[in-house]
Amino acid sequence: MHDADQKAILNDSDGQLHYYDFEKGNVIQTYNLSQKGIQDVCPEYKLADIKEYKTFKAVSPNTIYEIDPRIK
């Protein structure tokens, strides 16, 4: 869950992350990050679920990605 539980970050086995908006009822952005797959996704900061932090981290076997969904 992300952005005050209004959006979700979904991970598939192809190394893609999908940013799903519950209010709109569809995927609003897709990120093609790694062919080896994404191992974990976490918020930018410890209290990101309480505060208004928009960015999050994604970890693949060789790379750490910082993703900002506000940027297309």
CHARMM-style PDB file with segment names, atoms N, HN, CA, C and O in Angstrom:
ATOM      1  N   MET     1       0.844  -1.171   0.000  1.00  0.00      PROA
ATOM      2  CA  MET     1       0.000   0.000   0.000  1.00  0.00      PROA
ATOM      3  C   MET     1       0.893   1.239   0.000  1.00  0.00      PROA
ATOM      4  O   MET     1       1.996   1.236   0.545  1.00  0.00      PROA
ATOM      5  N   HSD     2       0.387   2.285  -0.621  1.00  0.00      PROA
ATOM      6  HN  HSD     2      -0.510   2.288  -1.064  1.00  0.00      PROA
ATOM      7  CA  HSD     2       1.185   3.490  -0.791  1.00  0.00      PROA
ATOM      8  C   HSD     2       0.259   4.694  -0.862  1.00  0.00      PROA
ATOM      9  O   HSD     2      -0.927   4.560  -1.164  1.00  0.00      PROA
ATOM     10  N   ASP     3       0.800   5.853  -0.584  1.00  0.00      PROA
ATOM     11  HN  ASP     3       1.763   5.962  -0.338  1.00  0.00      PROA
ATOM     12  CA  ASP     3       0.083   7.123  -0.727  1.00  0.00      PROA
ATOM     13  C   ASP     3      -1.213   7.121   0.086  1.00  0.00      PROA
ATOM     14  O   ASP     3      -2.304   7.273  -0.465  1.00  0.00      PROA
ATOM     15  N   ALA     4      -1.078   6.948   1.403  1.00  0.00      PROA
ATOM     16  HN  ALA     4      -0.192   6.825   1.850  1.00  0.00      PROA
ATOM     17  CA  ALA     4      -2.207   6.937   2.342  1.00  0.00      PROA
ATOM     18  C   ALA     4      -3.230   5.866   1.984  1.00  0.00      PROA
ATOM     19  O   ALA     4      -4.436   6.099   2.070  1.00  0.00      PROA
ATOM     20  N   ASP     5      -2.755   4.712   1.589  1.00  0.00      PROA
ATOM     21  HN  ASP     5      -1.776   4.523   1.519  1.00  0.00      PROA
ATOM     22  CA  ASP     5      -3.578   3.541   1.235  1.00  0.00      PROA
ATOM     23  C   ASP     5      -4.536   3.793   0.073  1.00  0.00      PROA
ATOM     24  O   ASP     5      -5.557   3.114  -0.035  1.00  0.00      PROA
ATOM     25  N   GLN     6      -4.228   4.755  -0.796  1.00  0.00      PROA
ATOM     26  HN  GLN     6      -3.398   5.306  -0.708  1.00  0.00      PROA
ATOM     27  CA  GLN     6      -5.032   5.012  -1.983  1.00  0.00      PROA
ATOM     28  C   GLN     6      -4.473   4.306  -3.209  1.00  0.00      PROA
ATOM     29  O   GLN     6      -5.170   4.135  -4.209  1.00  0.00      PROA
ATOM     30  N   LYS     7      -3.203   3.895  -3.127  1.00  0.00      PROA
ATOM     31  HN  LYS     7      -2.636   4.034  -2.315  1.00  0.00      PROA
ATOM     32  CA  LYS     7      -2.549   3.243  -4.255  1.00  0.00      PROA
ATOM     33  C   LYS     7      -1.785   2.021  -3.754  1.00  0.00      PROA
ATOM     34  O   LYS     7      -1.464   1.910  -2.570  1.00  0.00      PROA
ATOM     35  N   ALA     8      -1.503   1.111  -4.678  1.00  0.00      PROA
ATOM     36  HN  ALA     8      -1.764   1.201  -5.639  1.00  0.00      PROA
ATOM     37  CA  ALA     8      -0.728  -0.084  -4.340  1.00  0.00      PROA
ATOM     38  C   ALA     8       0.375  -0.268  -5.366  1.00  0.00      PROA
ATOM     39  O   ALA     8       0.237   0.131  -6.522  1.00  0.00      PROA
ATOM     40  N   ILE     9       1.464  -0.872  -4.936  1.00  0.00      PROA
ATOM     41  HN  ILE     9       1.577  -1.197  -3.997  1.00  0.00      PROA
ATOM     42  CA  ILE     9       2.576  -1.197  -5.813  1.00  0.00      PROA
ATOM     43  C   ILE     9       2.575  -2.708  -5.988  1.00  0.00      PROA
ATOM     44  O   ILE     9       2.761  -3.451  -5.024  1.00  0.00      PROA
ATOM     45  N   LEU    10       2.366  -3.158  -7.213  1.00  0.00      PROA
ATOM     46  HN  LEU    10       2.215  -2.555  -7.996  1.00  0.00      PROA
ATOM     47  CA  LEU    10       2.271  -4.581  -7.507  1.00  0.00      PROA
ATOM     48  C   LEU    10       3.511  -5.023  -8.260  1.00  0.00      PROA
ATOM     49  O   LEU    10       3.973  -4.328  -9.164  1.00  0.00      PROA
ATOM     50  N   ASN    11       4.049  -6.167  -7.895  1.00  0.00      PROA
ATOM     51  HN  ASN    11       3.674  -6.732  -7.160  1.00  0.00      PROA
ATOM     52  CA  ASN    11       5.278  -6.702  -8.481  1.00  0.00      PROA
ATOM     53  C   ASN    11       4.934  -7.967  -9.264  1.00  0.00      PROA
ATOM     54  O   ASN    11       4.229  -8.836  -8.751  1.00  0.00      PROA
ATOM     55  N   ASP    12       5.423  -8.079 -10.504  1.00  0.00      PROA
ATOM     56  HN  ASP    12       5.995  -7.372 -10.921  1.00  0.00      PROA
ATOM     57  CA  ASP    12       5.223  -9.328 -11.241  1.00  0.00      PROA
ATOM     58  C   ASP    12       6.570 -10.009 -11.485  1.00  0.00      PROA
ATOM     59  O   ASP    12       7.616  -9.426 -11.198  1.00  0.00      PROA
ATOM     60  N   SER    13       6.556 -11.211 -12.002  1.00  0.00      PROA
ATOM     61  HN  SER    13       5.707 -11.685 -12.236  1.00  0.00      PROA
ATOM     62  CA  SER    13       7.776 -12.003 -12.159  1.00  0.00      PROA
ATOM     63  C   SER    13       8.660 -11.538 -13.312  1.00  0.00      PROA
ATOM     64  O   SER    13       9.785 -12.020 -13.445  1.00  0.00      PROA
ATOM     65  N   ASP    14       8.187 -10.617 -14.148  1.00  0.00      PROA
ATOM     66  HN  ASP    14       7.274 -10.226 -14.041  1.00  0.00      PROA
ATOM     67  CA  ASP    14       8.965 -10.122 -15.290  1.00  0.00      PROA
ATOM     68  C   ASP    14       9.821  -8.911 -14.952  1.00  0.00      PROA
ATOM     69  O   ASP    14      10.430  -8.329 -15.849  1.00  0.00      PROA
ATOM     70  N   GLY    15       9.885  -8.517 -13.689  1.00  0.00      PROA
ATOM     71  HN  GLY    15       9.389  -8.990 -12.961  1.00  0.00      PROA
ATOM     72  CA  GLY    15      10.677  -7.356 -13.309  1.00  0.00      PROA
ATOM     73  C   GLY    15       9.947  -6.052 -13.496  1.00  0.00      PROA
ATOM     74  O   GLY    15      10.576  -4.997 -13.577  1.00  0.00      PROA
ATOM     75  N   GLN    16       8.636  -6.101 -13.567  1.00  0.00      PROA
ATOM     76  HN  GLN    16       8.125  -6.958 -13.501  1.00  0.00      PROA
ATOM     77  CA  GLN    16       7.847  -4.892 -13.717  1.00  0.00      PROA
ATOM     78  C   GLN    16       7.128  -4.574 -12.416  1.00  0.00      PROA
ATOM     79  O   GLN    16       6.694  -5.467 -11.688  1.00  0.00      PROA
ATOM     80  N   LEU    17       7.013  -3.287 -12.145  1.00  0.00      PROA
ATOM     81  HN  LEU    17       7.366  -2.562 -12.736  1.00  0.00      PROA
ATOM     82  CA  LEU    17       6.193  -2.809 -11.040  1.00  0.00      PROA
ATOM     83  C   LEU    17       5.006  -2.074 -11.633  1.00  0.00      PROA
ATOM     84  O   LEU    17       5.149  -1.312 -12.589  1.00  0.00      PROA
ATOM     85  N   HSD    18       3.846  -2.305 -11.067  1.00  0.00      PROA
ATOM     86  HN  HSD    18       3.730  -2.924 -10.290  1.00  0.00      PROA
ATOM     87  CA  HSD    18       2.621  -1.655 -11.527  1.00  0.00      PROA
ATOM     88  C   HSD    18       2.087  -0.803 -10.385  1.00  0.00      PROA
ATOM     89  O   HSD    18       1.931  -1.280  -9.261  1.00  0.00      PROA
ATOM     90  N   TYR    19       1.812   0.444 -10.680  1.00  0.00      PROA
ATOM     91  HN  TYR    19       1.938   0.831 -11.594  1.00  0.00      PROA
ATOM     92  CA  TYR    19       1.302   1.398  -9.699  1.00  0.00      PROA
ATOM     93  C   TYR    19      -0.202   1.477  -9.893  1.00  0.00      PROA
ATOM     94  O   TYR    19      -0.677   2.061 -10.866  1.00  0.00      PROA
ATOM     95  N   TYR    20      -0.953   0.890  -8.968  1.00  0.00      PROA
ATOM     96  HN  TYR    20      -0.567   0.415  -8.177  1.00  0.00      PROA
ATOM     97  CA  TYR    20      -2.402   0.736  -9.085  1.00  0.00      PROA
ATOM     98  C   TYR    20      -3.108   1.775  -8.223  1.00  0.00      PROA
ATOM     99  O   TYR    20      -2.781   1.945  -7.048  1.00  0.00      PROA
ATOM    100  N   ASP    21      -4.073   2.466  -8.811  1.00  0.00      PROA
ATOM    101  HN  ASP    21      -4.339   2.328  -9.765  1.00  0.00      PROA
ATOM    102  CA  ASP    21      -4.864   3.478  -8.108  1.00  0.00      PROA
ATOM    103  C   ASP    21      -6.237   2.890  -7.795  1.00  0.00      PROA
ATOM    104  O   ASP    21      -6.985   2.529  -8.704  1.00  0.00      PROA
ATOM    105  N   PHE    22      -6.570   2.794  -6.500  1.00  0.00      PROA
ATOM    106  HN  PHE    22      -5.963   3.087  -5.761  1.00  0.00      PROA
ATOM    107  CA  PHE    22      -7.851   2.225  -6.090  1.00  0.00      PROA
ATOM    108  C   PHE    22      -9.024   3.128  -6.443  1.00  0.00      PROA
ATOM    109  O   PHE    22     -10.113   2.631  -6.728  1.00  0.00      PROA
ATOM    110  N   GLU    23      -8.827   4.434  -6.431  1.00  0.00      PROA
ATOM    111  HN  GLU    23      -7.942   4.838  -6.199  1.00  0.00      PROA
ATOM    112  CA  GLU    23      -9.914   5.354  -6.769  1.00  0.00      PROA
ATOM    113  C   GLU    23     -10.298   5.257  -8.240  1.00  0.00      PROA
ATOM    114  O   GLU    23     -11.483   5.279  -8.575  1.00  0.00      PROA
ATOM    115  N   LYS    24      -9.306   5.152  -9.120  1.00  0.00      PROA
ATOM    116  HN  LYS    24      -8.344   5.135  -8.849  1.00  0.00      PROA
ATOM    117  CA  LYS    24      -9.572   5.024 -10.555  1.00  0.00      PROA
ATOM    118  C   LYS    24      -9.885   3.594 -10.953  1.00  0.00      PROA
ATOM    119  O   LYS    24     -10.570   3.362 -11.949  1.00  0.00      PROA
ATOM    120  N   GLY    25      -9.386   2.628 -10.182  1.00  0.00      PROA
ATOM    121  HN  GLY    25      -8.829   2.817  -9.373  1.00  0.00      PROA
ATOM    122  CA  GLY    25      -9.662   1.227 -10.461  1.00  0.00      PROA
ATOM    123  C   GLY    25      -8.813   0.628 -11.560  1.00  0.00      PROA
ATOM    124  O   GLY    25      -9.221  -0.352 -12.183  1.00  0.00      PROA
ATOM    125  N   ASN    26      -7.623   1.197 -11.821  1.00  0.00      PROA
ATOM    126  HN  ASN    26      -7.291   1.993 -11.315  1.00  0.00      PROA
ATOM    127  CA  ASN    26      -6.740   0.637 -12.846  1.00  0.00      PROA
ATOM    128  C   ASN    26      -5.279   0.979 -12.563  1.00  0.00      PROA
ATOM    129  O   ASN    26      -4.966   1.750 -11.655  1.00  0.00      PROA
ATOM    130  N   VAL    27      -4.404   0.392 -13.357  1.00  0.00      PROA
ATOM    131  HN  VAL    27      -4.658  -0.234 -14.094  1.00  0.00      PROA
ATOM    132  CA  VAL    27      -2.969   0.661 -13.263  1.00  0.00      PROA
ATOM    133  C   VAL    27      -2.693   2.003 -13.916  1.00  0.00      PROA
ATOM    134  O   VAL    27      -3.061   2.221 -15.070  1.00  0.00      PROA
ATOM    135  N   ILE    28      -2.048   2.904 -13.185  1.00  0.00      PROA
ATOM    136  HN  ILE    28      -1.749   2.727 -12.247  1.00  0.00      PROA
ATOM    137  CA  ILE    28      -1.791   4.234 -13.740  1.00  0.00      PROA
ATOM    138  C   ILE    28      -0.372   4.378 -14.275  1.00  0.00      PROA
ATOM    139  O   ILE    28      -0.121   5.240 -15.117  1.00  0.00      PROA
ATOM    140  N   GLN    29       0.575   3.540 -13.799  1.00  0.00      PROA
ATOM    141  HN  GLN    29       0.371   2.840 -13.115  1.00  0.00      PROA
ATOM    142  CA  GLN    29       1.939   3.554 -14.324  1.00  0.00      PROA
ATOM    143  C   GLN    29       2.531   2.157 -14.219  1.00  0.00      PROA
ATOM    144  O   GLN    29       2.220   1.394 -13.304  1.00  0.00      PROA
ATOM    145  N   THR    30       3.399   1.841 -15.187  1.00  0.00      PROA
ATOM    146  HN  THR    30       3.652   2.461 -15.930  1.00  0.00      PROA
ATOM    147  CA  THR    30       4.147   0.583 -15.158  1.00  0.00      PROA
ATOM    148  C   THR    30       5.624   0.910 -15.305  1.00  0.00      PROA
ATOM    149  O   THR    30       6.009   1.711 -16.157  1.00  0.00      PROA
ATOM    150  N   TYR    31       6.445   0.290 -14.475  1.00  0.00      PROA
ATOM    151  HN  TYR    31       6.132  -0.361 -13.783  1.00  0.00      PROA
ATOM    152  CA  TYR    31       7.887   0.509 -14.491  1.00  0.00      PROA
ATOM    153  C   TYR    31       8.569  -0.781 -14.913  1.00  0.00      PROA
ATOM    154  O   TYR    31       8.419  -1.803 -14.243  1.00  0.00      PROA
ATOM    155  N   ASN    32       9.316  -0.755 -16.013  1.00  0.00      PROA
ATOM    156  HN  ASN    32       9.437   0.075 -16.557  1.00  0.00      PROA
ATOM    157  CA  ASN    32      10.119  -1.893 -16.463  1.00  0.00      PROA
ATOM    158  C   ASN    32      11.518  -1.709 -15.892  1.00  0.00      PROA
ATOM    159  O   ASN    32      12.295  -0.897 -16.394  1.00  0.00      PROA
ATOM    160  N   LEU    33      11.835  -2.457 -14.849  1.00  0.00      PROA
ATOM    161  HN  LEU    33      11.204  -3.116 -14.441  1.00  0.00      PROA
ATOM    162  CA  LEU    33      13.075  -2.195 -14.135  1.00  0.00      PROA
ATOM    163  C   LEU    33      14.160  -3.229 -14.402  1.00  0.00      PROA
ATOM    164  O   LEU    33      15.273  -2.858 -14.775  1.00  0.00      PROA
ATOM    165  N   SER    34      13.871  -4.500 -14.224  1.00  0.00      PROA
ATOM    166  HN  SER    34      12.966  -4.801 -13.921  1.00  0.00      PROA
ATOM    167  CA  SER    34      14.929  -5.501 -14.250  1.00  0.00      PROA
ATOM    168  C   SER    34      14.435  -6.786 -14.901  1.00  0.00      PROA
ATOM    169  O   SER    34      13.321  -7.235 -14.629  1.00  0.00      PROA
ATOM    170  N   GLN    35      15.256  -7.374 -15.754  1.00  0.00      PROA
ATOM    171  HN  GLN    35      16.160  -7.009 -15.975  1.00  0.00      PROA
ATOM    172  CA  GLN    35      14.922  -8.652 -16.367  1.00  0.00      PROA
ATOM    173  C   GLN    35      15.044  -9.798 -15.365  1.00  0.00      PROA
ATOM    174  O   GLN    35      14.424 -10.846 -15.543  1.00  0.00      PROA
ATOM    175  N   LYS    36      15.836  -9.603 -14.316  1.00  0.00      PROA
ATOM    176  HN  LYS    36      16.339  -8.751 -14.172  1.00  0.00      PROA
ATOM    177  CA  LYS    36      16.044 -10.646 -13.314  1.00  0.00      PROA
ATOM    178  C   LYS    36      14.968 -10.645 -12.238  1.00  0.00      PROA
ATOM    179  O   LYS    36      14.944 -11.533 -11.386  1.00  0.00      PROA
ATOM    180  N   GLY    37      14.080  -9.661 -12.268  1.00  0.00      PROA
ATOM    181  HN  GLY    37      14.100  -8.939 -12.960  1.00  0.00      PROA
ATOM    182  CA  GLY    37      13.005  -9.589 -11.287  1.00  0.00      PROA
ATOM    183  C   GLY    37      13.330  -8.657 -10.139  1.00  0.00      PROA
ATOM    184  O   GLY    37      14.494  -8.370  -9.859  1.00  0.00      PROA
ATOM    185  N   ILE    38      12.299  -8.197  -9.488  1.00  0.00      PROA
ATOM    186  HN  ILE    38      11.353  -8.431  -9.715  1.00  0.00      PROA
ATOM    187  CA  ILE    38      12.420  -7.326  -8.328  1.00  0.00      PROA
ATOM    188  C   ILE    38      12.265  -8.182  -7.079  1.00  0.00      PROA
ATOM    189  O   ILE    38      11.302  -8.938  -6.951  1.00  0.00      PROA
ATOM    190  N   GLN    39      13.214  -8.060  -6.165  1.00  0.00      PROA
ATOM    191  HN  GLN    39      13.996  -7.447  -6.270  1.00  0.00      PROA
ATOM    192  CA  GLN    39      13.174  -8.862  -4.941  1.00  0.00      PROA
ATOM    193  C   GLN    39      12.312  -8.242  -3.856  1.00  0.00      PROA
ATOM    194  O   GLN    39      11.630  -8.953  -3.117  1.00  0.00      PROA
ATOM    195  N   ASP    40      12.339  -6.909  -3.756  1.00  0.00      PROA
ATOM    196  HN  ASP    40      12.892  -6.332  -4.355  1.00  0.00      PROA
ATOM    197  CA  ASP    40      11.602  -6.260  -2.683  1.00  0.00      PROA
ATOM    198  C   ASP    40      11.271  -4.833  -3.072  1.00  0.00      PROA
ATOM    199  O   ASP    40      11.983  -4.211  -3.860  1.00  0.00      PROA
ATOM    200  N   VAL    41      10.186  -4.317  -2.513  1.00  0.00      PROA
ATOM    201  HN  VAL    41       9.607  -4.822  -1.872  1.00  0.00      PROA
ATOM    202  CA  VAL    41       9.776  -2.925  -2.679  1.00  0.00      PROA
ATOM    203  C   VAL    41       9.497  -2.388  -1.285  1.00  0.00      PROA
ATOM    204  O   VAL    41       8.828  -3.038  -0.483  1.00  0.00      PROA
ATOM    205  N   CYS    42      10.020  -1.187  -0.999  1.00  0.00      PROA
ATOM    206  HN  CYS    42      10.564  -0.659  -1.651  1.00  0.00      PROA
ATOM    207  CA  CYS    42       9.807  -0.614   0.326  1.00  0.00      PROA
ATOM    208  C   CYS    42       9.659   0.904   0.202  1.00  0.00      PROA
ATOM    209  O   CYS    42      10.099   1.497  -0.782  1.00  0.00      PROA
ATOM    210  N   PRO    43       9.040   1.525   1.203  1.00  0.00      PROA
ATOM    211  CA  PRO    43       8.907   2.986   1.172  1.00  0.00      PROA
ATOM    212  C   PRO    43      10.256   3.668   1.382  1.00  0.00      PROA
ATOM    213  O   PRO    43      11.216   3.053   1.847  1.00  0.00      PROA
ATOM    214  N   GLU    44      10.305   4.920   1.036  1.00  0.00      PROA
ATOM    215  HN  GLU    44       9.525   5.419   0.658  1.00  0.00      PROA
ATOM    216  CA  GLU    44      11.539   5.712   1.159  1.00  0.00      PROA
ATOM    217  C   GLU    44      11.971   5.873   2.618  1.00  0.00      PROA
ATOM    218  O   GLU    44      13.156   5.771   2.934  1.00  0.00      PROA
ATOM    219  N   TYR    45      11.009   6.122   3.500  1.00  0.00      PROA
ATOM    220  HN  TYR    45      10.046   6.205   3.244  1.00  0.00      PROA
ATOM    221  CA  TYR    45      11.298   6.373   4.904  1.00  0.00      PROA
ATOM    222  C   TYR    45      10.460   5.464   5.800  1.00  0.00      PROA
ATOM    223  O   TYR    45       9.443   4.914   5.377  1.00  0.00      PROA
ATOM    224  N   LYS    46      10.899   5.324   7.013  1.00  0.00      PROA
ATOM    225  HN  LYS    46      11.725   5.771   7.356  1.00  0.00      PROA
ATOM    226  CA  LYS    46      10.233   4.446   7.969  1.00  0.00      PROA
ATOM    227  C   LYS    46       8.776   4.849   8.205  1.00  0.00      PROA
ATOM    228  O   LYS    46       7.908   3.980   8.283  1.00  0.00      PROA
ATOM    229  N   LEU    47       8.500   6.119   8.317  1.00  0.00      PROA
ATOM    230  HN  LEU    47       9.206   6.825   8.254  1.00  0.00      PROA
ATOM    231  CA  LEU    47       7.149   6.598   8.600  1.00  0.00      PROA
ATOM    232  C   LEU    47       6.403   7.056   7.350  1.00  0.00      PROA
ATOM    233  O   LEU    47       5.531   7.920   7.434  1.00  0.00      PROA
ATOM    234  N   ALA    48       6.730   6.498   6.217  1.00  0.00      PROA
ATOM    235  HN  ALA    48       7.439   5.796   6.149  1.00  0.00      PROA
ATOM    236  CA  ALA    48       6.125   6.931   4.958  1.00  0.00      PROA
ATOM    237  C   ALA    48       4.630   6.635   4.905  1.00  0.00      PROA
ATOM    238  O   ALA    48       3.898   7.336   4.207  1.00  0.00      PROA
ATOM    239  N   ASP    49       4.157   5.620   5.619  1.00  0.00      PROA
ATOM    240  HN  ASP    49       4.751   5.050   6.186  1.00  0.00      PROA
ATOM    241  CA  ASP    49       2.729   5.334   5.587  1.00  0.00      PROA
ATOM    242  C   ASP    49       1.919   6.364   6.376  1.00  0.00      PROA
ATOM    243  O   ASP    49       0.720   6.512   6.137  1.00  0.00      PROA
ATOM    244  N   ILE    50       2.549   7.073   7.307  1.00  0.00      PROA
ATOM    245  HN  ILE    50       3.522   6.953   7.501  1.00  0.00      PROA
ATOM    246  CA  ILE    50       1.879   8.109   8.089  1.00  0.00      PROA
ATOM    247  C   ILE    50       2.054   9.477   7.439  1.00  0.00      PROA
ATOM    248  O   ILE    50       1.120  10.279   7.412  1.00  0.00      PROA
ATOM    249  N   LYS    51       3.239   9.742   6.920  1.00  0.00      PROA
ATOM    250  HN  LYS    51       3.998   9.091   6.942  1.00  0.00      PROA
ATOM    251  CA  LYS    51       3.561  11.046   6.330  1.00  0.00      PROA
ATOM    252  C   LYS    51       3.244  11.021   4.828  1.00  0.00      PROA
ATOM    253  O   LYS    51       2.736  10.028   4.308  1.00  0.00      PROA
ATOM    254  N   GLU    52       3.546  12.112   4.153  1.00  0.00      PROA
ATOM    255  HN  GLU    52       3.959  12.919   4.575  1.00  0.00      PROA
ATOM    256  CA  GLU    52       3.253  12.261   2.733  1.00  0.00      PROA
ATOM    257  C   GLU    52       4.490  12.060   1.865  1.00  0.00      PROA
ATOM    258  O   GLU    52       4.820  12.933   1.062  1.00  0.00      PROA
ATOM    259  N   TYR    53       5.175  10.940   2.007  1.00  0.00      PROA
ATOM    260  HN  TYR    53       4.907  10.231   2.659  1.00  0.00      PROA
ATOM    261  CA  TYR    53       6.323  10.637   1.159  1.00  0.00      PROA
ATOM    262  C   TYR    53       5.838   9.895  -0.079  1.00  0.00      PROA
ATOM    263  O   TYR    53       5.095   8.920   0.037  1.00  0.00      PROA
ATOM    264  N   LYS    54       6.241  10.334  -1.241  1.00  0.00      PROA
ATOM    265  HN  LYS    54       6.844  11.125  -1.336  1.00  0.00      PROA
ATOM    266  CA  LYS    54       5.761   9.745  -2.488  1.00  0.00      PROA
ATOM    267  C   LYS    54       6.719   8.718  -3.075  1.00  0.00      PROA
ATOM    268  O   LYS    54       6.281   7.822  -3.797  1.00  0.00      PROA
ATOM    269  N   THR    55       8.009   8.823  -2.786  1.00  0.00      PROA
ATOM    270  HN  THR    55       8.364   9.551  -2.200  1.00  0.00      PROA
ATOM    271  CA  THR    55       8.986   7.947  -3.420  1.00  0.00      PROA
ATOM    272  C   THR    55       9.093   6.617  -2.687  1.00  0.00      PROA
ATOM    273  O   THR    55       8.736   6.502  -1.514  1.00  0.00      PROA
ATOM    274  N   PHE    56       9.599   5.604  -3.412  1.00  0.00      PROA
ATOM    275  HN  PHE    56       9.890   5.698  -4.364  1.00  0.00      PROA
ATOM    276  CA  PHE    56       9.836   4.296  -2.820  1.00  0.00      PROA
ATOM    277  C   PHE    56      11.037   3.653  -3.474  1.00  0.00      PROA
ATOM    278  O   PHE    56      11.492   4.108  -4.524  1.00  0.00      PROA
ATOM    279  N   LYS    57      11.556   2.604  -2.870  1.00  0.00      PROA
ATOM    280  HN  LYS    57      11.187   2.235  -2.018  1.00  0.00      PROA
ATOM    281  CA  LYS    57      12.728   1.882  -3.361  1.00  0.00      PROA
ATOM    282  C   LYS    57      12.319   0.512  -3.861  1.00  0.00      PROA
ATOM    283  O   LYS    57      11.407  -0.110  -3.316  1.00  0.00      PROA
ATOM    284  N   ALA    58      12.995   0.042  -4.900  1.00  0.00      PROA
ATOM    285  HN  ALA    58      13.736   0.547  -5.343  1.00  0.00      PROA
ATOM    286  CA  ALA    58      12.838  -1.312  -5.412  1.00  0.00      PROA
ATOM    287  C   ALA    58      14.226  -1.933  -5.514  1.00  0.00      PROA
ATOM    288  O   ALA    58      15.178  -1.272  -5.930  1.00  0.00      PROA
ATOM    289  N   VAL    59      14.339  -3.198  -5.136  1.00  0.00      PROA
ATOM    290  HN  VAL    59      13.566  -3.735  -4.798  1.00  0.00      PROA
ATOM    291  CA  VAL    59      15.637  -3.869  -5.094  1.00  0.00      PROA
ATOM    292  C   VAL    59      15.602  -5.076  -6.019  1.00  0.00      PROA
ATOM    293  O   VAL    59      14.729  -5.937  -5.909  1.00  0.00      PROA
ATOM    294  N   SER    60      16.571  -5.127  -6.935  1.00  0.00      PROA
ATOM    295  HN  SER    60      17.281  -4.428  -7.025  1.00  0.00      PROA
ATOM    296  CA  SER    60      16.775  -6.305  -7.788  1.00  0.00      PROA
ATOM    297  C   SER    60      18.088  -6.953  -7.348  1.00  0.00      PROA
ATOM    298  O   SER    60      18.746  -6.421  -6.455  1.00  0.00      PROA
ATOM    299  N   PRO    61      18.493  -8.071  -7.933  1.00  0.00      PROA
ATOM    300  CA  PRO    61      19.729  -8.719  -7.495  1.00  0.00      PROA
ATOM    301  C   PRO    61      20.978  -7.842  -7.570  1.00  0.00      PROA
ATOM    302  O   PRO    61      21.898  -8.022  -6.771  1.00  0.00      PROA
ATOM    303  N   ASN    62      21.032  -6.897  -8.510  1.00  0.00      PROA
ATOM    304  HN  ASN    62      20.285  -6.750  -9.159  1.00  0.00      PROA
ATOM    305  CA  ASN    62      22.241  -6.091  -8.687  1.00  0.00      PROA
ATOM    306  C   ASN    62      22.037  -4.592  -8.532  1.00  0.00      PROA
ATOM    307  O   ASN    62      23.010  -3.840  -8.591  1.00  0.00      PROA
ATOM    308  N   THR    63      20.799  -4.131  -8.336  1.00  0.00      PROA
ATOM    309  HN  THR    63      20.009  -4.742  -8.288  1.00  0.00      PROA
ATOM    310  CA  THR    63      20.523  -2.701  -8.393  1.00  0.00      PROA
ATOM    311  C   THR    63      19.488  -2.301  -7.355  1.00  0.00      PROA
ATOM    312  O   THR    63      18.599  -3.079  -7.009  1.00  0.00      PROA
ATOM    313  N   ILE    64      19.616  -1.077  -6.865  1.00  0.00      PROA
ATOM    314  HN  ILE    64      20.338  -0.444  -7.146  1.00  0.00      PROA
ATOM    315  CA  ILE    64      18.585  -0.459  -6.040  1.00  0.00      PROA
ATOM    316  C   ILE    64      18.022   0.715  -6.834  1.00  0.00      PROA
ATOM    317  O   ILE    64      18.771   1.585  -7.279  1.00  0.00      PROA
ATOM    318  N   TYR    65      16.713   0.740  -7.011  1.00  0.00      PROA
ATOM    319  HN  TYR    65      16.104   0.033  -6.649  1.00  0.00      PROA
ATOM    320  CA  TYR    65      16.044   1.783  -7.769  1.00  0.00      PROA
ATOM    321  C   TYR    65      15.308   2.707  -6.811  1.00  0.00      PROA
ATOM    322  O   TYR    65      14.698   2.249  -5.845  1.00  0.00      PROA
ATOM    323  N   GLU    66      15.365   4.004  -7.078  1.00  0.00      PROA
ATOM    324  HN  GLU    66      15.861   4.375  -7.863  1.00  0.00      PROA
ATOM    325  CA  GLU    66      14.530   4.964  -6.377  1.00  0.00      PROA
ATOM    326  C   GLU    66      13.477   5.438  -7.374  1.00  0.00      PROA
ATOM    327  O   GLU    66      13.812   5.956  -8.440  1.00  0.00      PROA
ATOM    328  N   ILE    67      12.219   5.261  -7.027  1.00  0.00      PROA
ATOM    329  HN  ILE    67      11.947   4.841  -6.161  1.00  0.00      PROA
ATOM    330  CA  ILE    67      11.128   5.553  -7.961  1.00  0.00      PROA
ATOM    331  C   ILE    67      10.263   6.658  -7.394  1.00  0.00      PROA
ATOM    332  O   ILE    67       9.848   6.623  -6.235  1.00  0.00      PROA
ATOM    333  N   ASP    68      10.000   7.644  -8.243  1.00  0.00      PROA
ATOM    334  HN  ASP    68      10.337   7.673  -9.184  1.00  0.00      PROA
ATOM    335  CA  ASP    68       9.116   8.746  -7.892  1.00  0.00      PROA
ATOM    336  C   ASP    68       7.927   8.705  -8.841  1.00  0.00      PROA
ATOM    337  O   ASP    68       8.071   9.076 -10.006  1.00  0.00      PROA
ATOM    338  N   PRO    69       6.750   8.264  -8.380  1.00  0.00      PROA
ATOM    339  CA  PRO    69       5.603   8.136  -9.265  1.00  0.00      PROA
ATOM    340  C   PRO    69       5.061   9.459  -9.788  1.00  0.00      PROA
ATOM    341  O   PRO    69       4.239   9.459 -10.704  1.00  0.00      PROA
ATOM    342  N   ARG    70       5.492  10.574  -9.241  1.00  0.00      PROA
ATOM    343  HN  ARG    70       6.161  10.575  -8.497  1.00  0.00      PROA
ATOM    344  CA  ARG    70       5.048  11.875  -9.732  1.00  0.00      PROA
ATOM    345  C   ARG    70       5.670  12.217 -11.072  1.00  0.00      PROA
ATOM    346  O   ARG    70       5.137  13.046 -11.811  1.00  0.00      PROA
ATOM    347  N   ILE    71       6.802  11.582 -11.395  1.00  0.00      PROA
ATOM    348  HN  ILE    71       7.234  10.909 -10.795  1.00  0.00      PROA
ATOM    349  CA  ILE    71       7.492  11.836 -12.660  1.00  0.00      PROA
ATOM    350  C   ILE    71       7.071  10.785 -13.666  1.00  0.00      PROA
ATOM    351  O   ILE    71       7.136   9.591 -13.373  1.00  0.00      PROA
ATOM    352  N   LYS    72       6.645  11.198 -14.831  1.00  0.00      PROA
ATOM    353  HN  LYS    72       6.592  12.168 -15.069  1.00  0.00      PROA
ATOM    354  CA  LYS    72       6.204  10.257 -15.878  1.00  0.00      PROA
ATOM    355  C   LYS    72       7.376   9.589 -16.536  1.00  0.00      PROA
ATOM    356  OT1 LYS    72       7.194   8.769 -17.436  1.00  0.00      PROA
TER     357      LYS     72
END
